[in-house]
């Protein structure tokens, strides 16, 4: 079960989901954002 979920945006565009599960944090890009090679990474520490 997810403890916390947040939708992440870049310039008002939805980018992905940040969530906490079992006291660990995970980030998943939306496929549409990830496959567009013109879009920047959200953070240097996120994949």
mmCIF entry with sequence, helices, sheets and N, C-alpha, C, O atoms, coordinates in Angstrom:
data_MODEL
# 
_entry.id   MODEL 
# 
_entity.id                         1 
_entity.type                       polymer 
_entity.pdbx_number_of_molecules   1 
# 
_entity_poly.entity_id                      1 
_entity_poly.type                           'polypeptide(L)' 
_entity_poly.nstd_linkage                   no 
_entity_poly.nstd_monomer                   no 
_entity_poly.pdbx_seq_one_letter_code       
;(UNK)(UNK)(UNK)(UNK)(UNK)(UNK)(UNK)(UNK)(UNK)(UNK)(UNK)(UNK)(UNK)(UNK)(UNK)(UNK)
(UNK)(UNK)(UNK)(UNK)(UNK)(UNK)(UNK)(UNK)(UNK)(UNK)(UNK)(UNK)(UNK)(UNK)(UNK)(UNK)
(UNK)(UNK)(UNK)(UNK)(UNK)(UNK)(UNK)(UNK)(UNK)(UNK)(UNK)(UNK)(UNK)(UNK)(UNK)
;
_entity_poly.pdbx_seq_one_letter_code_can   XXXXXXXXXXXXXXXXXXXXXXXXXXXXXXXXXXXXXXXXXXXXXXX 
_entity_poly.pdbx_strand_id                 A 
# 
loop_
_entity_poly_seq.entity_id 
_entity_poly_seq.num 
_entity_poly_seq.mon_id 
_entity_poly_seq.hetero 
1 1  UNK n 
1 2  UNK n 
1 3  UNK n 
1 4  UNK n 
1 5  UNK n 
1 6  UNK n 
1 7  UNK n 
1 8  UNK n 
1 9  UNK n 
1 10 UNK n 
1 11 UNK n 
1 12 UNK n 
1 13 UNK n 
1 14 UNK n 
1 15 UNK n 
1 16 UNK n 
1 17 UNK n 
1 18 UNK n 
1 19 UNK n 
1 20 UNK n 
1 21 UNK n 
1 22 UNK n 
1 23 UNK n 
1 24 UNK n 
1 25 UNK n 
1 26 UNK n 
1 27 UNK n 
1 28 UNK n 
1 29 UNK n 
1 30 UNK n 
1 31 UNK n 
1 32 UNK n 
1 33 UNK n 
1 34 UNK n 
1 35 UNK n 
1 36 UNK n 
1 37 UNK n 
1 38 UNK n 
1 39 UNK n 
1 40 UNK n 
1 41 UNK n 
1 42 UNK n 
1 43 UNK n 
1 44 UNK n 
1 45 UNK n 
1 46 UNK n 
1 47 UNK n 
# 
_struct_asym.id          A 
_struct_asym.entity_id   1 
# 
_struct_conf.conf_type_id            HELX_P 
_struct_conf.id                      HELX_P1 
_struct_conf.pdbx_PDB_helix_id       AA1 
_struct_conf.beg_label_comp_id       UNK 
_struct_conf.beg_label_asym_id       A 
_struct_conf.beg_label_seq_id        31 
_struct_conf.pdbx_beg_PDB_ins_code   ? 
_struct_conf.end_label_comp_id       UNK 
_struct_conf.end_label_asym_id       A 
_struct_conf.end_label_seq_id        35 
_struct_conf.pdbx_end_PDB_ins_code   ? 
_struct_conf.beg_auth_comp_id        UNK 
_struct_conf.beg_auth_asym_id        A 
_struct_conf.beg_auth_seq_id         31 
_struct_conf.end_auth_comp_id        UNK 
_struct_conf.end_auth_asym_id        A 
_struct_conf.end_auth_seq_id         35 
_struct_conf.pdbx_PDB_helix_class    1 
_struct_conf.details                 ? 
_struct_conf.pdbx_PDB_helix_length   5 
# 
_struct_conf_type.id          HELX_P 
_struct_conf_type.criteria    ? 
_struct_conf_type.reference   ? 
# 
_struct_sheet.id               AA1 
_struct_sheet.type             ? 
_struct_sheet.number_strands   3 
_struct_sheet.details          ? 
# 
loop_
_struct_sheet_order.sheet_id 
_struct_sheet_order.range_id_1 
_struct_sheet_order.range_id_2 
_struct_sheet_order.offset 
_struct_sheet_order.sense 
AA1 1 2 ? anti-parallel 
AA1 2 3 ? anti-parallel 
# 
loop_
_struct_sheet_range.sheet_id 
_struct_sheet_range.id 
_struct_sheet_range.beg_label_comp_id 
_struct_sheet_range.beg_label_asym_id 
_struct_sheet_range.beg_label_seq_id 
_struct_sheet_range.pdbx_beg_PDB_ins_code 
_struct_sheet_range.end_label_comp_id 
_struct_sheet_range.end_label_asym_id 
_struct_sheet_range.end_label_seq_id 
_struct_sheet_range.pdbx_end_PDB_ins_code 
_struct_sheet_range.beg_auth_comp_id 
_struct_sheet_range.beg_auth_asym_id 
_struct_sheet_range.beg_auth_seq_id 
_struct_sheet_range.end_auth_comp_id 
_struct_sheet_range.end_auth_asym_id 
_struct_sheet_range.end_auth_seq_id 
AA1 1 UNK A 4  ? UNK A 10 ? UNK A 4  UNK A 10 
AA1 2 UNK A 13 ? UNK A 21 ? UNK A 13 UNK A 21 
AA1 3 UNK A 24 ? UNK A 29 ? UNK A 24 UNK A 29 
# 
loop_
_atom_site.group_PDB 
_atom_site.id 
_atom_site.type_symbol 
_atom_site.label_atom_id 
_atom_site.label_alt_id 
_atom_site.label_comp_id 
_atom_site.label_asym_id 
_atom_site.label_entity_id 
_atom_site.label_seq_id 
_atom_site.pdbx_PDB_ins_code 
_atom_site.Cartn_x 
_atom_site.Cartn_y 
_atom_site.Cartn_z 
_atom_site.occupancy 
_atom_site.B_iso_or_equiv 
_atom_site.pdbx_formal_charge 
_atom_site.auth_seq_id 
_atom_site.auth_comp_id 
_atom_site.auth_asym_id 
_atom_site.auth_atom_id 
_atom_site.pdbx_PDB_model_num 
ATOM 1   N N  . UNK A 1 1  ? 0.842  -1.191 0.000   1.00 0.00 ? 1  UNK A N  1 
ATOM 2   C CA . UNK A 1 1  ? 0.000  0.000  0.000   1.00 0.00 ? 1  UNK A CA 1 
ATOM 3   C C  . UNK A 1 1  ? 0.876  1.239  0.000   1.00 0.00 ? 1  UNK A C  1 
ATOM 4   O O  . UNK A 1 1  ? 1.861  1.302  0.735   1.00 0.00 ? 1  UNK A O  1 
ATOM 5   N N  . UNK A 1 2  ? 0.526  2.226  -0.819  1.00 0.00 ? 2  UNK A N  1 
ATOM 6   C CA . UNK A 1 2  ? 1.273  3.471  -0.883  1.00 0.00 ? 2  UNK A CA 1 
ATOM 7   C C  . UNK A 1 2  ? 0.908  4.372  0.282   1.00 0.00 ? 2  UNK A C  1 
ATOM 8   O O  . UNK A 1 2  ? -0.269 4.553  0.594   1.00 0.00 ? 2  UNK A O  1 
ATOM 9   N N  . UNK A 1 3  ? 1.919  4.935  0.920   1.00 0.00 ? 3  UNK A N  1 
ATOM 10  C CA . UNK A 1 3  ? 1.687  5.831  2.045   1.00 0.00 ? 3  UNK A CA 1 
ATOM 11  C C  . UNK A 1 3  ? 1.394  7.257  1.585   1.00 0.00 ? 3  UNK A C  1 
ATOM 12  O O  . UNK A 1 3  ? 0.594  7.961  2.201   1.00 0.00 ? 3  UNK A O  1 
ATOM 13  N N  . UNK A 1 4  ? 2.046  7.681  0.499   1.00 0.00 ? 4  UNK A N  1 
ATOM 14  C CA . UNK A 1 4  ? 1.953  9.066  0.061   1.00 0.00 ? 4  UNK A CA 1 
ATOM 15  C C  . UNK A 1 4  ? 2.133  9.099  -1.450  1.00 0.00 ? 4  UNK A C  1 
ATOM 16  O O  . UNK A 1 4  ? 3.025  8.439  -1.981  1.00 0.00 ? 4  UNK A O  1 
ATOM 17  N N  . UNK A 1 5  ? 1.297  9.856  -2.144  1.00 0.00 ? 5  UNK A N  1 
ATOM 18  C CA . UNK A 1 5  ? 1.392  9.967  -3.597  1.00 0.00 ? 5  UNK A CA 1 
ATOM 19  C C  . UNK A 1 5  ? 1.333  11.443 -3.970  1.00 0.00 ? 5  UNK A C  1 
ATOM 20  O O  . UNK A 1 5  ? 0.514  12.194 -3.441  1.00 0.00 ? 5  UNK A O  1 
ATOM 21  N N  . UNK A 1 6  ? 2.223  11.858 -4.900  1.00 0.00 ? 6  UNK A N  1 
ATOM 22  C CA . UNK A 1 6  ? 2.211  13.228 -5.396  1.00 0.00 ? 6  UNK A CA 1 
ATOM 23  C C  . UNK A 1 6  ? 2.418  13.209 -6.903  1.00 0.00 ? 6  UNK A C  1 
ATOM 24  O O  . UNK A 1 6  ? 3.286  12.496 -7.406  1.00 0.00 ? 6  UNK A O  1 
ATOM 25  N N  . UNK A 1 7  ? 1.622  13.988 -7.620  1.00 0.00 ? 7  UNK A N  1 
ATOM 26  C CA . UNK A 1 7  ? 1.829  14.126 -9.056  1.00 0.00 ? 7  UNK A CA 1 
ATOM 27  C C  . UNK A 1 7  ? 2.845  15.242 -9.271  1.00 0.00 ? 7  UNK A C  1 
ATOM 28  O O  . UNK A 1 7  ? 2.740  16.306 -8.661  1.00 0.00 ? 7  UNK A O  1 
ATOM 29  N N  . UNK A 1 8  ? 3.823  15.003 -10.133 1.00 0.00 ? 8  UNK A N  1 
ATOM 30  C CA . UNK A 1 8  ? 4.907  15.952 -10.383 1.00 0.00 ? 8  UNK A CA 1 
ATOM 31  C C  . UNK A 1 8  ? 4.656  16.645 -11.716 1.00 0.00 ? 8  UNK A C  1 
ATOM 32  O O  . UNK A 1 8  ? 4.314  16.003 -12.710 1.00 0.00 ? 8  UNK A O  1 
ATOM 33  N N  . UNK A 1 9  ? 4.831  17.978 -11.722 1.00 0.00 ? 9  UNK A N  1 
ATOM 34  C CA . UNK A 1 9  ? 4.624  18.791 -12.923 1.00 0.00 ? 9  UNK A CA 1 
ATOM 35  C C  . UNK A 1 9  ? 5.895  19.555 -13.260 1.00 0.00 ? 9  UNK A C  1 
ATOM 36  O O  . UNK A 1 9  ? 6.695  19.873 -12.380 1.00 0.00 ? 9  UNK A O  1 
ATOM 37  N N  . UNK A 1 10 ? 6.071  19.847 -14.556 1.00 0.00 ? 10 UNK A N  1 
ATOM 38  C CA . UNK A 1 10 ? 7.135  20.735 -15.028 1.00 0.00 ? 10 UNK A CA 1 
ATOM 39  C C  . UNK A 1 10 ? 6.476  21.724 -15.975 1.00 0.00 ? 10 UNK A C  1 
ATOM 40  O O  . UNK A 1 10 ? 5.928  21.330 -17.004 1.00 0.00 ? 10 UNK A O  1 
ATOM 41  N N  . UNK A 1 11 ? 6.526  23.005 -15.635 1.00 0.00 ? 11 UNK A N  1 
ATOM 42  C CA . UNK A 1 11 ? 5.854  24.038 -16.430 1.00 0.00 ? 11 UNK A CA 1 
ATOM 43  C C  . UNK A 1 11 ? 4.394  23.685 -16.700 1.00 0.00 ? 11 UNK A C  1 
ATOM 44  O O  . UNK A 1 11 ? 3.920  23.777 -17.833 1.00 0.00 ? 11 UNK A O  1 
ATOM 45  N N  . UNK A 1 12 ? 3.697  23.285 -15.659 1.00 0.00 ? 12 UNK A N  1 
ATOM 46  C CA . UNK A 1 12 ? 2.273  22.946 -15.684 1.00 0.00 ? 12 UNK A CA 1 
ATOM 47  C C  . UNK A 1 12 ? 1.954  21.691 -16.489 1.00 0.00 ? 12 UNK A C  1 
ATOM 48  O O  . UNK A 1 12 ? 0.781  21.401 -16.723 1.00 0.00 ? 12 UNK A O  1 
ATOM 49  N N  . UNK A 1 13 ? 2.965  20.942 -16.918 1.00 0.00 ? 13 UNK A N  1 
ATOM 50  C CA . UNK A 1 13 ? 2.757  19.687 -17.648 1.00 0.00 ? 13 UNK A CA 1 
ATOM 51  C C  . UNK A 1 13 ? 2.982  18.513 -16.702 1.00 0.00 ? 13 UNK A C  1 
ATOM 52  O O  . UNK A 1 13 ? 4.012  18.466 -16.030 1.00 0.00 ? 13 UNK A O  1 
ATOM 53  N N  . UNK A 1 14 ? 2.057  17.569 -16.631 1.00 0.00 ? 14 UNK A N  1 
ATOM 54  C CA . UNK A 1 14 ? 2.263  16.413 -15.766 1.00 0.00 ? 14 UNK A CA 1 
ATOM 55  C C  . UNK A 1 14 ? 3.424  15.561 -16.262 1.00 0.00 ? 14 UNK A C  1 
ATOM 56  O O  . UNK A 1 14 ? 3.508  15.218 -17.441 1.00 0.00 ? 14 UNK A O  1 
ATOM 57  N N  . UNK A 1 15 ? 4.317  15.229 -15.335 1.00 0.00 ? 15 UNK A N  1 
ATOM 58  C CA . UNK A 1 15 ? 5.551  14.524 -15.672 1.00 0.00 ? 15 UNK A CA 1 
ATOM 59  C C  . UNK A 1 15 ? 5.548  13.099 -15.135 1.00 0.00 ? 15 UNK A C  1 
ATOM 60  O O  . UNK A 1 15 ? 5.989  12.176 -15.819 1.00 0.00 ? 15 UNK A O  1 
ATOM 61  N N  . UNK A 1 16 ? 5.052  12.916 -13.915 1.00 0.00 ? 16 UNK A N  1 
ATOM 62  C CA . UNK A 1 16 ? 5.069  11.589 -13.323 1.00 0.00 ? 16 UNK A CA 1 
ATOM 63  C C  . UNK A 1 16 ? 4.518  11.591 -11.922 1.00 0.00 ? 16 UNK A C  1 
ATOM 64  O O  . UNK A 1 16 ? 3.888  12.549 -11.475 1.00 0.00 ? 16 UNK A O  1 
ATOM 65  N N  . UNK A 1 17 ? 4.771  10.492 -11.237 1.00 0.00 ? 17 UNK A N  1 
ATOM 66  C CA . UNK A 1 17 ? 4.260  10.272 -9.883  1.00 0.00 ? 17 UNK A CA 1 
ATOM 67  C C  . UNK A 1 17 ? 5.418  10.019 -8.923  1.00 0.00 ? 17 UNK A C  1 
ATOM 68  O O  . UNK A 1 17 ? 6.313  9.222  -9.204  1.00 0.00 ? 17 UNK A O  1 
ATOM 69  N N  . UNK A 1 18 ? 5.387  10.703 -7.798  1.00 0.00 ? 18 UNK A N  1 
ATOM 70  C CA . UNK A 1 18 ? 6.324  10.472 -6.699  1.00 0.00 ? 18 UNK A CA 1 
ATOM 71  C C  . UNK A 1 18 ? 5.525  9.822  -5.581  1.00 0.00 ? 18 UNK A C  1 
ATOM 72  O O  . UNK A 1 18 ? 4.472  10.322 -5.183  1.00 0.00 ? 18 UNK A O  1 
ATOM 73  N N  . UNK A 1 19 ? 6.034  8.702  -5.078  1.00 0.00 ? 19 UNK A N  1 
ATOM 74  C CA . UNK A 1 19 ? 5.291  8.039  -4.012  1.00 0.00 ? 19 UNK A CA 1 
ATOM 75  C C  . UNK A 1 19 ? 6.231  7.408  -2.998  1.00 0.00 ? 19 UNK A C  1 
ATOM 76  O O  . UNK A 1 19 ? 7.389  7.108  -3.290  1.00 0.00 ? 19 UNK A O  1 
ATOM 77  N N  . UNK A 1 20 ? 5.700  7.219  -1.807  1.00 0.00 ? 20 UNK A N  1 
ATOM 78  C CA . UNK A 1 20 ? 6.438  6.570  -0.724  1.00 0.00 ? 20 UNK A CA 1 
ATOM 79  C C  . UNK A 1 20 ? 5.769  5.244  -0.428  1.00 0.00 ? 20 UNK A C  1 
ATOM 80  O O  . UNK A 1 20 ? 4.549  5.155  -0.294  1.00 0.00 ? 20 UNK A O  1 
ATOM 81  N N  . UNK A 1 21 ? 6.597  4.219  -0.329  1.00 0.00 ? 21 UNK A N  1 
ATOM 82  C CA . UNK A 1 21 ? 6.093  2.886  -0.026  1.00 0.00 ? 21 UNK A CA 1 
ATOM 83  C C  . UNK A 1 21 ? 7.104  2.212  0.893   1.00 0.00 ? 21 UNK A C  1 
ATOM 84  O O  . UNK A 1 21 ? 8.287  2.107  0.569   1.00 0.00 ? 21 UNK A O  1 
ATOM 85  N N  . UNK A 1 22 ? 6.618  1.758  2.044   1.00 0.00 ? 22 UNK A N  1 
ATOM 86  C CA . UNK A 1 22 ? 7.488  1.105  3.029   1.00 0.00 ? 22 UNK A CA 1 
ATOM 87  C C  . UNK A 1 22 ? 8.709  1.967  3.381   1.00 0.00 ? 22 UNK A C  1 
ATOM 88  O O  . UNK A 1 22 ? 9.836  1.477  3.441   1.00 0.00 ? 22 UNK A O  1 
ATOM 89  N N  . UNK A 1 23 ? 8.459  3.246  3.608   1.00 0.00 ? 23 UNK A N  1 
ATOM 90  C CA . UNK A 1 23 ? 9.491  4.214  3.999   1.00 0.00 ? 23 UNK A CA 1 
ATOM 91  C C  . UNK A 1 23 ? 10.572 4.423  2.950   1.00 0.00 ? 23 UNK A C  1 
ATOM 92  O O  . UNK A 1 23 ? 11.663 4.881  3.288   1.00 0.00 ? 23 UNK A O  1 
ATOM 93  N N  . UNK A 1 24 ? 10.305 4.104  1.693   1.00 0.00 ? 24 UNK A N  1 
ATOM 94  C CA . UNK A 1 24 ? 11.218 4.389  0.579   1.00 0.00 ? 24 UNK A CA 1 
ATOM 95  C C  . UNK A 1 24 ? 10.466 5.225  -0.439  1.00 0.00 ? 24 UNK A C  1 
ATOM 96  O O  . UNK A 1 24 ? 9.255  5.076  -0.604  1.00 0.00 ? 24 UNK A O  1 
ATOM 97  N N  . UNK A 1 25 ? 11.192 6.113  -1.126  1.00 0.00 ? 25 UNK A N  1 
ATOM 98  C CA . UNK A 1 25 ? 10.580 6.981  -2.123  1.00 0.00 ? 25 UNK A CA 1 
ATOM 99  C C  . UNK A 1 25 ? 10.897 6.481  -3.526  1.00 0.00 ? 25 UNK A C  1 
ATOM 100 O O  . UNK A 1 25 ? 12.001 6.013  -3.803  1.00 0.00 ? 25 UNK A O  1 
ATOM 101 N N  . UNK A 1 26 ? 9.894  6.590  -4.414  1.00 0.00 ? 26 UNK A N  1 
ATOM 102 C CA . UNK A 1 26 ? 10.012 6.152  -5.795  1.00 0.00 ? 26 UNK A CA 1 
ATOM 103 C C  . UNK A 1 26 ? 9.440  7.227  -6.702  1.00 0.00 ? 26 UNK A C  1 
ATOM 104 O O  . UNK A 1 26 ? 8.513  7.945  -6.326  1.00 0.00 ? 26 UNK A O  1 
ATOM 105 N N  . UNK A 1 27 ? 9.999  7.330  -7.894  1.00 0.00 ? 27 UNK A N  1 
ATOM 106 C CA . UNK A 1 27 ? 9.479  8.260  -8.893  1.00 0.00 ? 27 UNK A CA 1 
ATOM 107 C C  . UNK A 1 27 ? 9.317  7.516  -10.202 1.00 0.00 ? 27 UNK A C  1 
ATOM 108 O O  . UNK A 1 27 ? 10.229 6.823  -10.651 1.00 0.00 ? 27 UNK A O  1 
ATOM 109 N N  . UNK A 1 28 ? 8.148  7.664  -10.813 1.00 0.00 ? 28 UNK A N  1 
ATOM 110 C CA . UNK A 1 28 ? 7.870  7.063  -12.124 1.00 0.00 ? 28 UNK A CA 1 
ATOM 111 C C  . UNK A 1 28 ? 7.421  8.152  -13.079 1.00 0.00 ? 28 UNK A C  1 
ATOM 112 O O  . UNK A 1 28 ? 6.434  8.845  -12.833 1.00 0.00 ? 28 UNK A O  1 
ATOM 113 N N  . UNK A 1 29 ? 8.164  8.296  -14.180 1.00 0.00 ? 29 UNK A N  1 
ATOM 114 C CA . UNK A 1 29 ? 7.740  9.212  -15.240 1.00 0.00 ? 29 UNK A CA 1 
ATOM 115 C C  . UNK A 1 29 ? 6.530  8.633  -15.955 1.00 0.00 ? 29 UNK A C  1 
ATOM 116 O O  . UNK A 1 29 ? 6.385  7.414  -16.053 1.00 0.00 ? 29 UNK A O  1 
ATOM 117 N N  . UNK A 1 30 ? 5.664  9.502  -16.452 1.00 0.00 ? 30 UNK A N  1 
ATOM 118 C CA . UNK A 1 30 ? 4.612  9.073  -17.366 1.00 0.00 ? 30 UNK A CA 1 
ATOM 119 C C  . UNK A 1 30 ? 5.277  8.716  -18.693 1.00 0.00 ? 30 UNK A C  1 
ATOM 120 O O  . UNK A 1 30 ? 6.241  9.365  -19.099 1.00 0.00 ? 30 UNK A O  1 
ATOM 121 N N  . UNK A 1 31 ? 4.770  7.693  -19.368 1.00 0.00 ? 31 UNK A N  1 
ATOM 122 C CA . UNK A 1 31 ? 5.364  7.241  -20.632 1.00 0.00 ? 31 UNK A CA 1 
ATOM 123 C C  . UNK A 1 31 ? 5.460  8.366  -21.661 1.00 0.00 ? 31 UNK A C  1 
ATOM 124 O O  . UNK A 1 31 ? 6.474  8.487  -22.348 1.00 0.00 ? 31 UNK A O  1 
ATOM 125 N N  . UNK A 1 32 ? 4.433  9.179  -21.774 1.00 0.00 ? 32 UNK A N  1 
ATOM 126 C CA . UNK A 1 32 ? 4.415  10.253 -22.767 1.00 0.00 ? 32 UNK A CA 1 
ATOM 127 C C  . UNK A 1 32 ? 5.551  11.248 -22.535 1.00 0.00 ? 32 UNK A C  1 
ATOM 128 O O  . UNK A 1 32 ? 6.143  11.740 -23.495 1.00 0.00 ? 32 UNK A O  1 
ATOM 129 N N  . UNK A 1 33 ? 5.857  11.545 -21.296 1.00 0.00 ? 33 UNK A N  1 
ATOM 130 C CA . UNK A 1 33 ? 6.945  12.479 -20.981 1.00 0.00 ? 33 UNK A CA 1 
ATOM 131 C C  . UNK A 1 33 ? 8.299  11.810 -21.214 1.00 0.00 ? 33 UNK A C  1 
ATOM 132 O O  . UNK A 1 33 ? 9.205  12.414 -21.789 1.00 0.00 ? 33 UNK A O  1 
ATOM 133 N N  . UNK A 1 34 ? 8.428  10.596 -20.777 1.00 0.00 ? 34 UNK A N  1 
ATOM 134 C CA . UNK A 1 34 ? 9.698  9.878  -20.851 1.00 0.00 ? 34 UNK A CA 1 
ATOM 135 C C  . UNK A 1 34 ? 10.135 9.617  -22.283 1.00 0.00 ? 34 UNK A C  1 
ATOM 136 O O  . UNK A 1 34 ? 11.328 9.676  -22.582 1.00 0.00 ? 34 UNK A O  1 
ATOM 137 N N  . UNK A 1 35 ? 9.206  9.334  -23.161 1.00 0.00 ? 35 UNK A N  1 
ATOM 138 C CA . UNK A 1 35 ? 9.569  9.014  -24.545 1.00 0.00 ? 35 UNK A CA 1 
ATOM 139 C C  . UNK A 1 35 ? 9.842  10.245 -25.398 1.00 0.00 ? 35 UNK A C  1 
ATOM 140 O O  . UNK A 1 35 ? 10.376 10.116 -26.500 1.00 0.00 ? 35 UNK A O  1 
ATOM 141 N N  . UNK A 1 36 ? 9.488  11.434 -24.918 1.00 0.00 ? 36 UNK A N  1 
ATOM 142 C CA . UNK A 1 36 ? 9.766  12.672 -25.645 1.00 0.00 ? 36 UNK A CA 1 
ATOM 143 C C  . UNK A 1 36 ? 11.170 13.137 -25.283 1.00 0.00 ? 36 UNK A C  1 
ATOM 144 O O  . UNK A 1 36 ? 11.387 13.679 -24.199 1.00 0.00 ? 36 UNK A O  1 
ATOM 145 N N  . UNK A 1 37 ? 12.118 12.927 -26.183 1.00 0.00 ? 37 UNK A N  1 
ATOM 146 C CA . UNK A 1 37 ? 13.531 13.218 -25.913 1.00 0.00 ? 37 UNK A CA 1 
ATOM 147 C C  . UNK A 1 37 ? 13.829 14.713 -25.801 1.00 0.00 ? 37 UNK A C  1 
ATOM 148 O O  . UNK A 1 37 ? 14.935 15.083 -25.408 1.00 0.00 ? 37 UNK A O  1 
ATOM 149 N N  . UNK A 1 38 ? 12.870 15.582 -26.138 1.00 0.00 ? 38 UNK A N  1 
ATOM 150 C CA . UNK A 1 38 ? 13.079 17.017 -25.997 1.00 0.00 ? 38 UNK A CA 1 
ATOM 151 C C  . UNK A 1 38 ? 12.793 17.502 -24.583 1.00 0.00 ? 38 UNK A C  1 
ATOM 152 O O  . UNK A 1 38 ? 13.117 18.640 -24.241 1.00 0.00 ? 38 UNK A O  1 
ATOM 153 N N  . UNK A 1 39 ? 12.192 16.657 -23.765 1.00 0.00 ? 39 UNK A N  1 
ATOM 154 C CA . UNK A 1 39 ? 11.846 17.031 -22.385 1.00 0.00 ? 39 UNK A CA 1 
ATOM 155 C C  . UNK A 1 39 ? 13.046 16.840 -21.466 1.00 0.00 ? 39 UNK A C  1 
ATOM 156 O O  . UNK A 1 39 ? 13.767 15.850 -21.585 1.00 0.00 ? 39 UNK A O  1 
ATOM 157 N N  . UNK A 1 40 ? 13.264 17.782 -20.550 1.00 0.00 ? 40 UNK A N  1 
ATOM 158 C CA . UNK A 1 40 ? 14.392 17.663 -19.624 1.00 0.00 ? 40 UNK A CA 1 
ATOM 159 C C  . UNK A 1 40 ? 14.105 16.693 -18.481 1.00 0.00 ? 40 UNK A C  1 
ATOM 160 O O  . UNK A 1 40 ? 12.951 16.426 -18.146 1.00 0.00 ? 40 UNK A O  1 
ATOM 161 N N  . UNK A 1 41 ? 15.170 16.178 -17.895 1.00 0.00 ? 41 UNK A N  1 
ATOM 162 C CA . UNK A 1 41 ? 15.018 15.384 -16.676 1.00 0.00 ? 41 UNK A CA 1 
ATOM 163 C C  . UNK A 1 41 ? 14.506 16.310 -15.566 1.00 0.00 ? 41 UNK A C  1 
ATOM 164 O O  . UNK A 1 41 ? 14.814 17.502 -15.560 1.00 0.00 ? 41 UNK A O  1 
ATOM 165 N N  . UNK A 1 42 ? 13.756 15.784 -14.665 1.00 0.00 ? 42 UNK A N  1 
ATOM 166 C CA . UNK A 1 42 ? 13.198 16.588 -13.582 1.00 0.00 ? 42 UNK A CA 1 
ATOM 167 C C  . UNK A 1 42 ? 14.254 16.910 -12.542 1.00 0.00 ? 42 UNK A C  1 
ATOM 168 O O  . UNK A 1 42 ? 14.260 18.006 -11.982 1.00 0.00 ? 42 UNK A O  1 
ATOM 169 N N  . UNK A 1 43 ? 15.129 15.986 -12.282 1.00 0.00 ? 43 UNK A N  1 
ATOM 170 C CA . UNK A 1 43 ? 16.179 16.179 -11.282 1.00 0.00 ? 43 UNK A CA 1 
ATOM 171 C C  . UNK A 1 43 ? 17.374 15.307 -11.652 1.00 0.00 ? 43 UNK A C  1 
ATOM 172 O O  . UNK A 1 43 ? 17.211 14.229 -12.223 1.00 0.00 ? 43 UNK A O  1 
ATOM 173 N N  . UNK A 1 44 ? 18.555 15.771 -11.329 1.00 0.00 ? 44 UNK A N  1 
ATOM 174 C CA . UNK A 1 44 ? 19.744 14.971 -11.594 1.00 0.00 ? 44 UNK A CA 1 
ATOM 175 C C  . UNK A 1 44 ? 19.786 13.725 -10.733 1.00 0.00 ? 44 UNK A C  1 
ATOM 176 O O  . UNK A 1 44 ? 20.481 12.764 -11.065 1.00 0.00 ? 44 UNK A O  1 
ATOM 177 N N  . UNK A 1 45 ? 19.045 13.727 -9.619  1.00 0.00 ? 45 UNK A N  1 
ATOM 178 C CA . UNK A 1 45 ? 19.054 12.562 -8.728  1.00 0.00 ? 45 UNK A CA 1 
ATOM 179 C C  . UNK A 1 45 ? 17.897 11.610 -8.987  1.00 0.00 ? 45 UNK A C  1 
ATOM 180 O O  . UNK A 1 45 ? 17.809 10.561 -8.349  1.00 0.00 ? 45 UNK A O  1 
ATOM 181 N N  . UNK A 1 46 ? 17.004 11.957 -9.918  1.00 0.00 ? 46 UNK A N  1 
ATOM 182 C CA . UNK A 1 46 ? 15.926 11.063 -10.311 1.00 0.00 ? 46 UNK A CA 1 
ATOM 183 C C  . UNK A 1 46 ? 16.286 10.469 -11.671 1.00 0.00 ? 46 UNK A C  1 
ATOM 184 O O  . UNK A 1 46 ? 16.919 11.138 -12.487 1.00 0.00 ? 46 UNK A O  1 
ATOM 185 N N  . UNK A 1 47 ? 15.901 9.251  -11.919 1.00 0.00 ? 47 UNK A N  1 
ATOM 186 C CA . UNK A 1 47 ? 16.239 8.615  -13.205 1.00 0.00 ? 47 UNK A CA 1 
ATOM 187 C C  . UNK A 1 47 ? 15.580 9.306  -14.389 1.00 0.00 ? 47 UNK A C  1 
ATOM 188 O O  . UNK A 1 47 ? 15.770 8.888  -15.531 1.00 0.00 ? 47 UNK A O  1 
# 
